[in-house]
Amino acid sequence: MSDHSTHTRRSIVKAVGATAAAGLFTGAASAATSDEGGLEVVESPTASTLYDVESTTAGAFAVGSGGVVLERTANGWEKLLDGGPTGNGNSVYGADVTDDGKRLWFVGSSGAIGEYDVEAGVLNDHSAPMDVTNNFNDVSVTGEAGEANVYVAGDSGKMYFSYENGETGSWDYTTPGSGAAINAVDFFDDRSGHIVDGNTSVFYTRDGGTWDKLGIANANHNFYGVDSDGFDDVWISGGGGTVYHWNGSEWVRSDTGDATLRDVEVADGSGATVGGGGKFYAYDGSKWAAQSTPTGQNLKAVLRGDTTIAVGAGGTILEG
């Protein structure tokens, strides 16, 4: 998510601005790129699966299995946290950043919810809201640090939300669909966004609390990634190499191959999607094309910017 006009979940320029964002990827952490501009493996301080990657005012962060949180520094990627927000080793599956780029929110197994102040280095634990200890698959936050609306996708099919920065007693929940696991969530405005669930369904909200179904009819693969840029601009990635785009009037399907695509991000006429077997596809505004990667590891998330970052199984980190 950047500002509310281009609020994509993993945009490198989220509330930081193009000039500041360019500075996030300077220093020794930068990976050498090939002459073709492809992605290359960079050194990772963990062998744990990395499920998400985000950009903040302090640089990029990645989260993963066992509650690991990595920070991209001038000296390379370093382990910031091991054990999740509670220290109990709960895996972290999703992350997002406040609109000003100052707080990293992340969620995971057994009700884990953390809020990390990237400038002060302070971790706040918001785990088990309403005493819920189910697995959380993803999170989207809107607003500035300390005043965020927080939306958490539950594996039990519920959407949990707080309009008061996740404070105790401020949480509520709703069940948008059939109770199938909600795999991903993304908001493009304070209380407007989209989710996808394990029943090949896409839902939208205009108030943050009530959800209506948007599709997708006759879809024959599960959905795993969502990039919500507006009510007439939504991107979905899923099984069987499928990418869908809602343009306000119809769903347009693209087929990239047979890899399960776990994440998608499109903005300003270009984009990327990643998935199983190290698959990476770039979008040029009209079509998706495969780009070679030096790994066969399953990729889970992608972050686009002056430097593109993809993360996945085995602690894999690609940059280019």
Secondary structure, DSSP 8 states (H G I E B T S, - for coil): --STTS--TTBTTTTT-HHHHHHTT-STT-----TT---EE---S--S-EEEEEEETTEEEEEEGGG-EEEEETTEEEEEESSTTTSS---EEEEEE-TTS-EEEEEEGGG-EEEEETTTTEEEE--SGGG--S-EEEEEEESSTTS-EEEEEETTS-EEEESSTT-TT-EEEE--SSS--EEEEEEEETTEEEEEETTS-EEEESSSS--EEEE-TT--S-EEEEEEEETTEEEEEEGGGEEEEE-SS-EEEEE--SS-EEEEEEETTEEEEEEGGGEEEEE-SS-EEEE--S--S-EEEEEBSSS-EEEEGGG-EEE-
